[in-house]
Amino acid sequence: MNTLNTLSLGCNRHSCHCTKMPMVCLTDFEEYAKEHLPKATWDYYAAGADECCTRDDNLLAYKRIRLRPRMLRDVSVSDTRTTVLGTEISFPVGIAPTAFHCLAWPDGEMSTARATEAVNTCYITSTYSTCSVEEIVAAAPNGYRWFQLYVYRNRKVSEQIVHRVEALGYKALVLTVDVPYTGKRRNDIRNQFRLPPHLKVKNFDGVFEQENSGLEEYGVPPNTLDPSISWKDIYWLQSLTRLPIIIKGILTKEDAELAVEHGVQGIIVSNHGGRQLDGGPATIDALLEIVDTVQGRIEVYLDGGIRTGSDVLKALALGAKCVFIGRPAIWGLAYKGEEGLREVLQILNDEFRLSMALAGCRNVSEINRNLIQFSKL
């Protein structure tokens, strides 16, 4: 049994000190995860590219945005529900696609699926899951799920996974477009990060074995991603499936316009948590020009840097339909698996409801750009 499993199971058996200190905010979960995860695992999740400027700016950018609260609005009743692609969710925070959840908790993505089903929100399952898409669906059969897709040089691999998730009842494909090559994450190189032998990228079990020379890059052989992917491949993907297609990784108005022209159903404004191109914009800073370009023709979502309910409020006020959390979901899993992630989501929901009320909003439809002023600092 690896160190992480021992720690996790020990917490459950003995109710050790992890249950004594109340978890008040997402930073508490971050501190717990940093203390309890093996260093190489923590470094993998925490990594940004190069000097981590974009990763850090994802957080700092929210602190430059101020709210303009309205008073005497009768906020005795509030409603955090919203819809994504026409499906109602309990509040506008979902789970972004992140890899290797079994590194944080033994049940991995199955716990993630159960937690998001329990709170009725959207879980974007990663291609790089350490549980298979079939296991994830079996763990939470009534959950609302999208599937995050990479395109491989061997297109048959991508085609097969698209057909699998469509048959399993996933509701959308989220095509990640910002990884023609993997960003340089210095600590992963220093740590020679590898999945431990008992874990694998379950969705590709056996698929890459002929190509495996003993080398791997994040669980698959190097150079398997297709760097030739271009806008014409949106049409190829549309030819494979009836599922709505959402593009993840858009940061400019020019690409937002191209996304609309190519008939996708949504955009996730994302810089991959600062793990790809260092020096690009914080996602909340990129959001405005994309929302203004799209003009409501398709839905716009955002990930990166969400740590509080007021961050969610700011993103919605600037035009995001919903936001997605990545690293905080991992911290919740590292704390107490499904229960820990439910706690993270509940804290965010409570904070969002409180921020809404204090800003004078009774429901999500009352949140608009009039709530925002940009700091002069």
HUWODA-V350703 format. One record per residue. N is the residue number from 0. RES is the residue in three letters. PHI is phi in whole degrees, -180 to 180 (none if undefined). PSI is psi in radians with two decimals (* if undefined). Layout:
N:RES:PHI:PSI ; N:RES:PHI:PSI
This chain:
0:MET:none:2.32 ; 1:ASN:-77:2.97 ; 2:THR:-57:-0.75 ; 3:LEU:-63:-0.80 ; 4:ASN:-61:-0.70 ; 5:THR:-61:-0.80 ; 6:LEU:-62:-0.80 ; 7:SER:-64:-0.85 ; 8:LEU:-67:-0.61 ; 9:GLY:-60:-0.71 ; 10:CYS:-59:-0.76 ; 11:ASN:-67:-0.72 ; 12:ARG:-70:-0.79 ; 13:HIS:-108:0.01 ; 14:SER:46:0.97 ; 15:CYS:-69:-2.93 ; 16:HIS:-60:-0.21 ; 17:CYS:-65:-0.36 ; 18:THR:-93:-0.16 ; 19:LYS:-81:-0.63 ; 20:MET:-93:2.13 ; 21:PRO:-64:2.43 ; 22:MET:-90:1.94 ; 23:VAL:-99:-0.58 ; 24:CYS:-148:2.99 ; 25:LEU:-64:-0.50 ; 26:THR:-62:-0.56 ; 27:ASP:-62:-0.71 ; 28:PHE:-68:-0.66 ; 29:GLU:-60:-0.80 ; 30:GLU:-65:-0.69 ; 31:TYR:-62:-0.82 ; 32:ALA:-63:-0.74 ; 33:LYS:-62:-0.63 ; 34:GLU:-74:-0.58 ; 35:HIS:-104:-0.38 ; 36:LEU:-80:2.59 ; 37:PRO:-56:2.58 ; 38:LYS:-56:-0.81 ; 39:ALA:-64:-0.60 ; 40:THR:-69:-0.82 ; 41:TRP:-59:-0.81 ; 42:ASP:-61:-0.66 ; 43:TYR:-62:-0.86 ; 44:TYR:-67:-0.65 ; 45:ALA:-80:-0.25 ; 46:ALA:-59:2.44 ; 47:GLY:-116:3.02 ; 48:ALA:-81:2.55 ; 49:ASP:51:-2.00 ; 50:GLU:-90:0.06 ; 51:CYS:66:0.38 ; 52:CYS:-63:-0.81 ; 53:THR:-69:-0.72 ; 54:ARG:-55:-0.85 ; 55:ASP:-71:-0.60 ; 56:ASP:-70:-0.46 ; 57:ASN:-54:-0.64 ; 58:LEU:-81:-0.83 ; 59:LEU:-64:-0.56 ; 60:ALA:-61:-0.60 ; 61:TYR:-64:-0.56 ; 62:LYS:-74:-0.26 ; 63:ARG:-86:-0.10 ; 64:ILE:-105:2.26 ; 65:ARG:-109:2.66 ; 66:LEU:-100:2.60 ; 67:ARG:-115:1.48 ; 68:PRO:-72:2.55 ; 69:ARG:-106:2.51 ; 70:MET:-109:2.90 ; 71:LEU:55:0.90 ; 72:ARG:-112:0.14 ; 73:ASP:51:1.38 ; 74:VAL:-103:0.59 ; 75:SER:-68:-0.44 ; 76:VAL:-126:2.31 ; 77:SER:-135:2.72 ; 78:ASP:-139:2.02 ; 79:THR:-95:0.02 ; 80:ARG:-66:2.63 ; 81:THR:-150:-3.08 ; 82:THR:-126:2.60 ; 83:VAL:-128:2.23 ; 84:LEU:48:0.65 ; 85:GLY:84:-0.05 ; 86:THR:-103:2.30 ; 87:GLU:-76:2.35 ; 88:ILE:-125:2.83 ; 89:SER:-72:-0.51 ; 90:PHE:-162:2.81 ; 91:PRO:-84:0.85 ; 92:VAL:-133:2.13 ; 93:GLY:-118:-3.07 ; 94:ILE:-102:2.10 ; 95:ALA:-72:2.73 ; 96:PRO:-71:2.09 ; 97:THR:-133:2.58 ; 98:ALA:-87:2.79 ; 99:PHE:60:0.89 ; 100:HIS:-65:-0.41 ; 101:CYS:-68:-0.27 ; 102:LEU:-69:-0.45 ; 103:ALA:-95:-0.49 ; 104:TRP:-158:2.43 ; 105:PRO:-55:-0.66 ; 106:ASP:-83:-0.15 ; 107:GLY:51:-2.23 ; 108:GLU:-64:-0.38 ; 109:MET:-66:-0.68 ; 110:SER:-66:-0.70 ; 111:THR:-60:-0.78 ; 112:ALA:-64:-0.73 ; 113:ARG:-65:-0.72 ; 114:ALA:-64:-0.77 ; 115:THR:-72:-0.58 ; 116:GLU:-63:-0.72 ; 117:ALA:-64:-0.63 ; 118:VAL:-98:0.03 ; 119:ASN:57:1.11 ; 120:THR:-137:-3.09 ; 121:CYS:-94:2.33 ; 122:TYR:-116:2.02 ; 123:ILE:-90:1.88 ; 124:THR:-76:2.34 ; 125:SER:-80:2.49 ; 126:THR:-50:-0.69 ; 127:TYR:-91:0.83 ; 128:SER:-81:2.60 ; 129:THR:-96:0.09 ; 130:CYS:-121:2.62 ; 131:SER:-76:2.80 ; 132:VAL:-60:-0.57 ; 133:GLU:-67:-0.75 ; 134:GLU:-63:-0.66 ; 135:ILE:-66:-0.76 ; 136:VAL:-66:-0.70 ; 137:ALA:-65:-0.59 ; 138:ALA:-70:-0.55 ; 139:ALA:-144:1.29 ; 140:PRO:-63:-0.39 ; 141:ASN:-101:0.16 ; 142:GLY:-72:2.71 ; 143:TYR:-98:2.01 ; 144:ARG:-131:2.47 ; 145:TRP:-112:2.83 ; 146:PHE:-120:2.23 ; 147:GLN:-87:2.25 ; 148:LEU:-119:2.39 ; 149:TYR:-106:2.70 ; 150:VAL:-105:2.24 ; 151:TYR:-103:2.73 ; 152:ARG:-54:-0.71 ; 153:ASN:-84:1.65 ; 154:ARG:-63:-0.43 ; 155:LYS:-61:-0.59 ; 156:VAL:-62:-0.80 ; 157:SER:-66:-0.73 ; 158:GLU:-60:-0.77 ; 159:GLN:-64:-0.72 ; 160:ILE:-70:-0.59 ; 161:VAL:-60:-0.81 ; 162:HIS:-66:-0.65 ; 163:ARG:-62:-0.86 ; 164:VAL:-71:-0.56 ; 165:GLU:-64:-0.76 ; 166:ALA:-65:-0.51 ; 167:LEU:-83:-0.10 ; 168:GLY:94:0.25 ; 169:TYR:-62:2.56 ; 170:LYS:-100:-0.18 ; 171:ALA:-162:2.76 ; 172:LEU:-106:2.33 ; 173:VAL:-112:1.78 ; 174:LEU:-85:2.02 ; 175:THR:-84:2.15 ; 176:VAL:-115:0.06 ; 177:ASP:-104:0.34 ; 178:VAL:-129:1.06 ; 179:PRO:-65:-0.53 ; 180:TYR:-139:2.71 ; 181:THR:-79:2.36 ; 182:GLY:-62:2.80 ; 183:LYS:-88:1.88 ; 184:ARG:-108:1.80 ; 185:ARG:-60:-0.75 ; 186:ASN:-68:-0.57 ; 187:ASP:-63:-0.65 ; 188:ILE:-68:-0.80 ; 189:ARG:-61:-0.72 ; 190:ASN:-82:-0.10 ; 191:GLN:49:0.92 ; 192:PHE:-58:2.25 ; 193:ARG:-141:2.64 ; 194:LEU:-65:2.43 ; 195:PRO:-64:2.74 ; 196:PRO:-57:-0.51 ; 197:HIS:-81:-0.08 ; 198:LEU:-116:2.64 ; 199:LYS:-152:2.91 ; 200:VAL:-76:1.69 ; 201:LYS:-63:-0.54 ; 202:ASN:-67:-0.31 ; 203:PHE:-116:0.48 ; 204:ASP:-58:2.01 ; 205:GLY:88:-0.28 ; 206:VAL:-69:-0.77 ; 207:PHE:-99:0.16 ; 208:GLU:-64:-0.61 ; 209:GLN:-66:-0.51 ; 210:GLU:-87:-0.12 ; 211:ASN:-82:1.98 ; 212:SER:-96:0.26 ; 213:GLY:95:-0.30 ; 214:LEU:-88:2.64 ; 215:GLU:-150:2.70 ; 216:GLU:-128:1.82 ; 217:TYR:54:0.86 ; 218:GLY:91:-0.17 ; 219:VAL:-130:2.85 ; 220:PRO:-60:2.62 ; 221:PRO:-63:2.71 ; 222:ASN:64:0.53 ; 223:THR:-89:-0.49 ; 224:LEU:-68:2.57 ; 225:ASP:-96:1.86 ; 226:PRO:-77:-0.08 ; 227:SER:-87:-0.01 ; 228:ILE:-56:2.38 ; 229:SER:-145:-3.14 ; 230:TRP:-59:-0.52 ; 231:LYS:-65:-0.38 ; 232:ASP:-73:-0.26 ; 233:ILE:-61:-0.74 ; 234:TYR:-65:-0.68 ; 235:TRP:-59:-0.80 ; 236:LEU:-65:-0.72 ; 237:GLN:-63:-0.51 ; 238:SER:-73:-0.32 ; 239:LEU:-89:-0.40 ; 240:THR:-150:2.71 ; 241:ARG:-95:-0.06 ; 242:LEU:-67:2.55 ; 243:PRO:-60:2.57 ; 244:ILE:-115:2.24 ; 245:ILE:-116:2.36 ; 246:ILE:-101:2.19 ; 247:LYS:-109:2.19 ; 248:GLY:121:0.21 ; 249:ILE:-84:2.36 ; 250:LEU:-133:0.01 ; 251:THR:-134:2.73 ; 252:LYS:-66:-0.56 ; 253:GLU:-63:-0.80 ; 254:ASP:-72:-0.53 ; 255:ALA:-62:-0.74 ; 256:GLU:-63:-0.75 ; 257:LEU:-63:-0.65 ; 258:ALA:-62:-0.79 ; 259:VAL:-61:-0.80 ; 260:GLU:-62:-0.51 ; 261:HIS:-90:0.12 ; 262:GLY:78:0.44 ; 263:VAL:-81:2.88 ; 264:GLN:-98:-0.18 ; 265:GLY:-168:2.87 ; 266:ILE:-130:2.35 ; 267:ILE:-105:1.97 ; 268:VAL:-70:2.00 ; 269:SER:-154:2.49 ; 270:ASN:-117:0.46 ; 271:HIS:63:0.63 ; 272:GLY:64:0.44 ; 273:GLY:74:0.33 ; 274:ARG:-97:-0.04 ; 275:GLN:-113:-1.60 ; 276:LEU:-89:2.00 ; 277:ASP:-82:2.37 ; 278:GLY:104:-0.02 ; 279:GLY:-79:3.09 ; 280:PRO:-75:2.66 ; 281:ALA:-60:2.55 ; 282:THR:-64:-0.67 ; 283:ILE:-66:-0.51 ; 284:ASP:-75:-0.53 ; 285:ALA:-80:-0.35 ; 286:LEU:-59:-0.76 ; 287:LEU:-59:-0.87 ; 288:GLU:-67:-0.52 ; 289:ILE:-72:-0.78 ; 290:VAL:-60:-0.76 ; 291:ASP:-65:-0.56 ; 292:THR:-75:-0.75 ; 293:VAL:-69:-0.62 ; 294:GLN:53:0.68 ; 295:GLY:78:0.05 ; 296:ARG:-69:-0.58 ; 297:ILE:-138:2.90 ; 298:GLU:-79:2.52 ; 299:VAL:-120:2.23 ; 300:TYR:-120:3.08 ; 301:LEU:-149:2.52 ; 302:ASP:-133:2.95 ; 303:GLY:104:1.91 ; 304:GLY:89:0.00 ; 305:ILE:-73:2.06 ; 306:ARG:-131:-0.24 ; 307:THR:-140:2.88 ; 308:GLY:-63:-0.58 ; 309:SER:-71:-0.48 ; 310:ASP:-62:-0.74 ; 311:VAL:-61:-0.80 ; 312:LEU:-59:-0.77 ; 313:LYS:-64:-0.75 ; 314:ALA:-64:-0.72 ; 315:LEU:-68:-0.67 ; 316:ALA:-63:-0.53 ; 317:LEU:-89:0.08 ; 318:GLY:114:-0.01 ; 319:ALA:-72:2.42 ; 320:LYS:-79:-0.57 ; 321:CYS:-161:2.70 ; 322:VAL:-119:2.82 ; 323:PHE:-130:2.42 ; 324:ILE:-107:2.43 ; 325:GLY:-109:-1.38 ; 326:ARG:-57:-0.74 ; 327:PRO:-59:-0.52 ; 328:ALA:-65:-0.70 ; 329:ILE:-64:-0.72 ; 330:TRP:-62:-0.71 ; 331:GLY:-63:-0.75 ; 332:LEU:-62:-0.77 ; 333:ALA:-63:-0.49 ; 334:TYR:-75:-0.99 ; 335:LYS:-154:0.61 ; 336:GLY:60:-2.37 ; 337:GLU:-55:-0.78 ; 338:GLU:-63:-0.70 ; 339:GLY:-66:-0.72 ; 340:LEU:-69:-0.67 ; 341:ARG:-60:-0.66 ; 342:GLU:-65:-0.75 ; 343:VAL:-58:-0.83 ; 344:LEU:-66:-0.66 ; 345:GLN:-67:-0.71 ; 346:ILE:-61:-0.79 ; 347:LEU:-63:-0.70 ; 348:ASN:-64:-0.81 ; 349:ASP:-62:-0.77 ; 350:GLU:-65:-0.69 ; 351:PHE:-65:-0.77 ; 352:ARG:-61:-0.76 ; 353:LEU:-66:-0.77 ; 354:SER:-61:-0.74 ; 355:MET:-56:-0.88 ; 356:ALA:-64:-0.76 ; 357:LEU:-69:-0.40 ; 358:ALA:-89:-0.10 ; 359:GLY:92:0.39 ; 360:CYS:-110:2.25 ; 361:ARG:-92:-0.41 ; 362:ASN:-152:3.01 ; 363:VAL:-64:-0.57 ; 364:SER:-69:-0.31 ; 365:GLU:-85:-0.10 ; 366:ILE:-83:2.14 ; 367:ASN:-149:-3.14 ; 368:ARG:-66:-0.33 ; 369:ASN:-62:-0.29 ; 370:LEU:-75:-0.22 ; 371:ILE:-109:2.38 ; 372:GLN:-133:2.53 ; 373:PHE:-92:2.32 ; 374:SER:-62:2.53 ; 375:LYS:-80:-0.17 ; 376:LEU:-66:*
